[in-house]
C-alpha cells in the first residue's frame, strides 16, 4: 500500500500544476439549501448538464460527504471573458478557459490520488463545457426517460466533476472564510474569479 505524502509535499506538487492553491479545513466550507435555488431558477444549465442539479449531490449529501474529510485545497482561477458575457450562457462567454479549469481540477485530484490520498475528490466551478451538448440534454431533446444511472453515459467521466455551487456550497462565504475578498461582478470587462476544491482525506 502506498503511504500518502505529507501535505506540504503534496501541496508543492499540486502547485506545479496550478499555483493559486491554499490548504483549508473542510469545516470552513459553507453548505446552504438556498444555493441550489440559484441553479434551479437562475441558470440555463440546470437539468442540462450532468455536473449540475438535479444530478449532483444535494446540500444534505454534501454535508455528509464533507464530514468524511479532514483536509482540502481551494484553487482559484482568474480568467477574462472572451466575448461579451451573455447572462444566459456565462460558460460560453468564458470559452476555453472553463474547459481548462475542469481539466486542471481533474489533474489536481489525480495528483493527490497518486500521492496516496486515495479519497481525493474534486469539485470544479461553472457548469461543464467539455461537450458542446451534454448527453443529458440530448436525451431531453429526444424525450427519453432519464434515470440515475444515466450519469454513467458521460463522455468525460475521468474529467467531469460537479461544480461547488451545484452541490450546495456557498462559494462566496467559503472564500471569505478562507481569507479572500469576493464580490459580484459588475460587467463582463472585469476579470472573473472561479474557484475549485479538492477534498483530500
HELIX and SHEET records of a PDB file:
HELIX    1   1 UNK A    7  UNK A   15  1                                   9    
HELIX    2   2 UNK A   26  UNK A   28  5                                   3    
HELIX    3   3 UNK A   35  UNK A   42  1                                   8    
HELIX    4   4 UNK A   59  UNK A   66  1                                   8    
HELIX    5   5 UNK A   90  UNK A   93  1                                   4    
HELIX    6   6 UNK A   96  UNK A  114  1                                  19    
HELIX    7   7 UNK A  135  UNK A  141  1                                   7    
HELIX    8   8 UNK A  148  UNK A  153  5                                   6    
HELIX    9   9 UNK A  165  UNK A  167  5                                   3    
HELIX   10  10 UNK A  171  UNK A  177  1                                   7    
SHEET    1   A 4 UNK A  21  UNK A  24  0                                        
SHEET    2   A 4 UNK A  72  UNK A  79 -1                                        
SHEET    3   A 4 UNK A 192  UNK A 199 -1                                        
SHEET    4   A 4 UNK A 121  UNK A 123 -1                                        
END                                                                             
